[in-house]
Amino acid sequence: MPIDRNDPAARGTRSRGPCHLYVLPCAGEDLLKVGFSRDPLSRMQQLHSRWFEFFDLDRALSVETESVPDARKLELQQRRLLEAHNAPAPLTVREDAGGKREWFRGAYESLAGTALALRDAGHVVHAPLRGWLRHALEQRADLLFSWTTAMLDLDALAEADRWVAPPTHRTVRDGLDAYDALGIDLAPWLPPPVLAWYVRLR
C-alpha cells in the first residue's frame, strides 16, 4: 500500500491530535525500534517493505497520547533511560526511513513495564499492536482496487512470470501479503484479474 510520507510525527513537526509512542520488536531477536508517529502502520511500512514479518506483531505495542508533543516527550524520556541499550539499526531497514538512533537491545521488558504503568495512569495502550494494525489495514482496504489497478497492467497479469517480474509486482505483492498475514480477506477489494494473479502467486 502507498506510504503516508506526510506523517507530521515522522517529519518532526508539532501537530495536534492523537499520536502514538510505539515499540516495535524485531521478530526472532532481541532488538527493537522505539519512536512516535500519528500513524504507526505507515511508519512500519516506511521501515521495511515486509514489516508484518520483520516485526513481531504479537509483542509490538503502542501508547496513545493526546498530541505529537506528548508522544515526543515520552519517547525522549524512554530513550534517555535506555541509552546504555542503544544498538545499530538493522541493515535490512530502509536507510531513507531514518531512526538510526532509536534501536535498542535488551530493552523490551522495561518498555513493556512502562506501557503498563501508562495504561494504569489512563492512557490507551495497544498491546499487542496486531489488532490495531489489522483495523488500520481494514480502514484502507477500499483503496486497494484503485492502487492495484494503477500499479499493474491488468491485461498482462495472466501471462506474468512470477520469477521474472517488474519491481511494481513485488511492491503490490508485499502490500497484499500484509493483508493476508493479518487475516483480512482480499477478495472483496481487488479487481478479479489482480485476485487471480495473487492467488496464483501464493
N, C-alpha and C positions, 0 to 999 in steps of 0.2 A: 504493500500500500504506500501511497505518497507520504513522505515525512513532512511534518509541520515544522519547518525551519524558522517560523516566526514566533516560536515559544518565547515569551518575554523572559522567563526564568533562564532559559538557555542562553539568551543574549546578555543577561546580567542587568537588565533594565528594571526599574521599580514598576510595580504593577499591582493594582488592587484585584481582589478576587481570590478564590481558593487556590492553594498551592500545596505541593507535597514535598516532604523530606523523604527520600527513598533510599532503601538499602537493597542492593542487587547482588546476591552471592552468585559466583560462577558455579556452574554445575561440575561436580566431581573434584573440586579443590577448594582449599581454604583461602579464597581470595574474593573480595567484594568491592563494589563501587558504591560510594555514598555521594548524594547530590540532592538538588532540589529542582523541581520542574512543575509547571502547571499541568503538564501532560506527560506523565511517566511513560506511557506507551510510545509516544513519538520519540522520547529521549532514548528508550531502549532500541528503537528502530535505527536511530542515528548511530548508536554504538556498534551494532552488529546486525548484519542482514538476516541472520538466523537467531535472533535474540531469544526466541522461545526454546531453543536448545542450548544456547550458550549460557543463559542464566537459569538458576534453579528457581522456578516459579513458585514452588511449594515452600521455599524458605524466604523468598523475597517479601518485602513489606514496605509500607509507606505510612507516614503520619500526615494527616491533613492539617493545614494551617489556614488562617483567615486571609493571608496575603503572602505575596512573594517575599517582602522583607522579613516576615516572621519565619518563613521556611529557611531563608538565607541565614538568619541568626542561629537557628537550631543547627544547621549544617556546620557553620563555623565553630560552634561550641563543640560538636562531636569531633570535628577534625582536629581541634586543639587537644582534646582528651586522648585521641588516638594517634598522635604524631609519631610515637615510637613504633606503631604498626604500619606506617606508610610503606607502600610497595610499588614497583613499576607497573605501569599498565600492561595488560597482555598484548602481545604482538598482533593478535588477530582482531583487536579492536580498531575500528576505523580511526586513523590518525587525525583526520579533519574534524572528528567529533569532539576533540578536546578532553578535558577532565583527567589529565595525566597525574595530577597531584591528589586525586580523590579515590585512590585504590589502596586497600588495606588487607593485611593478613592477620589472622588470629583475633579479629575484632567482632565477630558475629554475636557472640554471647552478650558482650557489653551493649551493642546496639539494640539487640532484641530486648534486653532488660530496660533500656531507655524507652523503647517504644511502649512497653507495658506500663511503665511509670507515667508516660504521657497519656496513655489511654485512661488510666485511673484518674488523671487530672482533668479529663473531659475532652481530650482530642479524639477524633475519629481515626482509628488505626485499621489498616487493611493488612491482615496477616493470617494466612498467606495472601500475596498480591494477585494470585492466579484469578480469583473471582472478579476482582476489579478489572483486570486486563481483559477477561472474557467479555464482560459487559461493555468495555470501551470498544472492542472489536465489533461486537454486535451493533453498536451505535453507528459504525462506519460501513456496515455491510451494504447499505444501499448505494455506496459509491463504487462497488466492485464492478458492476455492469459497465459503466462508462469508462472506468480505469482500464479494465482488461481490453475493452474494445479499442481504446486509444493506443494501448501498448502492443497489441498483437494484430497480425494480418489474419483475420478470421478465415478467409478463403484458403489460406495456405496451411492452416493448422493440421488438417487431416493428413498431410504429407510431411509434416515436420519430423525431422530426425532428432530423437531425444539425445543422441550422443554428440551431434554437431549442431548446436543451437545458438542463435544470437544472444547477446547479453540480456536483451529485454525478456527473453523467455525465462532465464534464470531469475530475473527480478520478479516476474509475475509468479513463478513457482514458489519462490521464497514467501511472497505475500500470501499466497493461498495456503501454503503449508502452515502458516501461523494459525489460520482459522481451523485447519484440520487438527493441529496439535492441541487446541483449546476446546475441541469437541463441538465446533459450530458447523452446521450443515450448510454447504456451499450451494447446493442445488437450486434453492430459490433465488439466488443472487447473481448467477452467471449466465451469459449467453450460451445456448446449447453447444455451439462448437467449442467454446472455451471449457465447458464442463467435460465434454467428451475427451478433449485433449488432456485435461488434468487427470481424469480417471485413467487414461491410457498411460500416463507417466508413472502413476502410482502402481 
